[in-house]
Amino acid sequence: MNPDAYLAAADRLLTDVISGARGTWPRACAWLIRLALETALTTFWESACPAVAACRSRRAQFLLLPRYCNPEISHRAALAWVTLSQAGHHHAYELGLTAAELRRLRDEVQAIIPSLRPARARQPG
């Protein structure tokens, strides 16, 4: 799937009442948005540096990202990824993200994805 398909599925969770998703939709939405970001990141690394694409650690990929793209974009992408990762796990002592917070994260990821297009990759220097 491409990032847009994941974001469209997240939009559906944010706008439609889906039978059987009561209480679980915020985590499902967070995972879909995170998958959109990860898909774009994988495509970026496959073009920019295939050796990094082969690395299974997303944290390592995010640590290397500022060397290959705009540092501000890489920071925003890493922050969104960490936030979505935490939101995707259930903790009895924490409240889940609200629909407004998920929409903001969805918009943030949608804004980041074009900057991770392979044509924008730059060599480290």
C-alpha positions as CSV (number, residue, x, y, z in Angstrom):
1,M,0.0,0.0,0.0
2,N,1.1,3.6,-0.4
3,P,1.0,6.3,2.3
4,D,-2.1,7.9,0.8
5,A,-4.1,4.7,1.2
6,Y,-3.2,4.5,4.9
7,L,-4.1,8.1,5.4
8,A,-7.4,7.6,3.7
9,A,-8.2,4.7,6.0
10,A,-7.2,6.9,9.0
11,D,-9.5,9.6,7.7
12,R,-12.4,7.1,7.6
13,L,-11.8,6.2,11.2
14,L,-11.8,9.8,12.1
15,T,-15.0,10.7,10.3
16,D,-17.2,7.5,10.2
17,V,-18.7,5.5,12.9
18,I,-17.4,2.0,12.2
19,S,-19.3,-0.9,13.7
20,G,-17.2,-2.9,16.2
21,A,-14.5,-0.2,16.5
22,R,-15.8,1.4,19.6
23,G,-13.0,2.1,21.9
24,T,-10.3,0.7,19.6
25,W,-10.5,3.2,16.8
26,P,-8.0,5.7,18.3
27,R,-5.2,3.1,18.4
28,A,-6.1,1.8,15.0
29,C,-6.0,5.3,13.6
30,A,-2.6,6.0,15.2
31,W,-1.2,2.7,13.7
32,L,-2.6,3.7,10.2
33,I,-1.0,7.1,10.3
34,R,2.3,5.6,11.5
35,L,2.2,3.1,8.7
36,A,1.8,5.9,6.2
37,L,4.9,7.6,7.6
38,E,6.9,4.3,7.7
39,T,5.9,3.5,4.1
40,A,7.1,6.9,2.9
41,L,10.3,6.5,4.9
42,T,11.0,3.1,3.4
43,T,10.5,4.5,-0.1
44,F,12.9,7.3,0.8
45,W,15.6,5.1,2.1
46,E,15.3,2.6,-0.9
47,S,16.2,5.5,-3.1
48,A,18.6,7.6,-1.0
49,C,20.6,4.8,0.7
50,P,19.5,1.1,0.2
51,A,21.8,0.0,3.0
52,V,19.8,2.1,5.5
53,A,16.6,0.7,3.9
54,A,17.8,-2.8,4.8
55,C,18.2,-1.8,8.5
56,R,15.3,-3.1,10.5
57,S,15.5,-0.4,13.2
58,R,13.3,2.6,12.5
59,R,15.1,4.5,15.3
60,A,18.4,4.1,13.4
61,Q,16.7,5.2,10.2
62,F,15.3,8.3,11.9
63,L,18.8,9.0,13.5
64,L,20.3,9.0,10.0
65,L,17.6,11.0,8.3
66,P,19.0,14.5,9.1
67,R,22.1,13.7,7.1
68,Y,20.0,12.9,4.0
69,C,17.1,15.4,4.1
70,N,16.1,18.7,5.8
71,P,16.9,18.5,9.5
72,E,13.6,20.2,10.4
73,I,11.6,17.7,8.4
74,S,13.6,14.8,9.9
75,H,12.9,16.1,13.4
76,R,9.2,16.5,12.7
77,A,9.0,13.0,11.2
78,A,10.8,11.5,14.2
79,L,8.6,13.3,16.7
80,A,5.4,12.2,14.9
81,W,6.7,8.6,14.7
82,V,7.4,8.5,18.4
83,T,4.1,10.0,19.3
84,L,2.2,7.6,17.1
85,S,4.2,4.7,18.4
86,Q,3.2,5.5,22.0
87,A,-0.4,6.1,21.0
88,G,-0.6,2.7,19.4
89,H,0.0,0.9,22.6
90,H,-2.6,0.5,25.3
91,H,-1.6,1.6,28.8
92,A,-4.3,1.5,31.5
93,Y,-2.8,4.5,33.2
94,E,-2.8,6.8,30.1
95,L,-5.6,8.4,28.1
96,G,-5.5,7.7,24.4
97,L,-5.2,10.5,21.9
98,T,-8.3,12.4,21.1
99,A,-9.7,12.7,17.6
100,A,-8.4,16.3,17.4
101,E,-4.8,15.1,18.3
102,L,-5.0,12.3,15.7
103,R,-6.2,14.8,13.0
104,R,-3.2,17.0,13.8
105,L,-0.8,14.1,13.6
106,R,-2.5,13.0,10.4
107,D,-2.1,16.5,8.9
108,E,1.6,16.6,10.1
109,V,2.4,13.3,8.5
110,Q,0.6,14.3,5.3
111,A,2.8,17.5,5.3
112,I,6.0,15.5,5.9
113,I,5.5,12.8,3.2
114,P,6.2,15.0,0.2
115,S,9.6,16.0,1.7
116,L,10.5,12.3,1.9
117,R,9.9,11.8,-1.8
118,P,13.1,10.2,-3.3
119,A,13.8,13.1,-5.6
120,R,14.4,15.3,-2.6
121,A,17.1,13.1,-1.1
122,R,20.5,14.7,-0.7
123,Q,23.8,13.1,-0.1
124,P,25.2,13.5,3.4
125,G,27.8,16.1,3.8
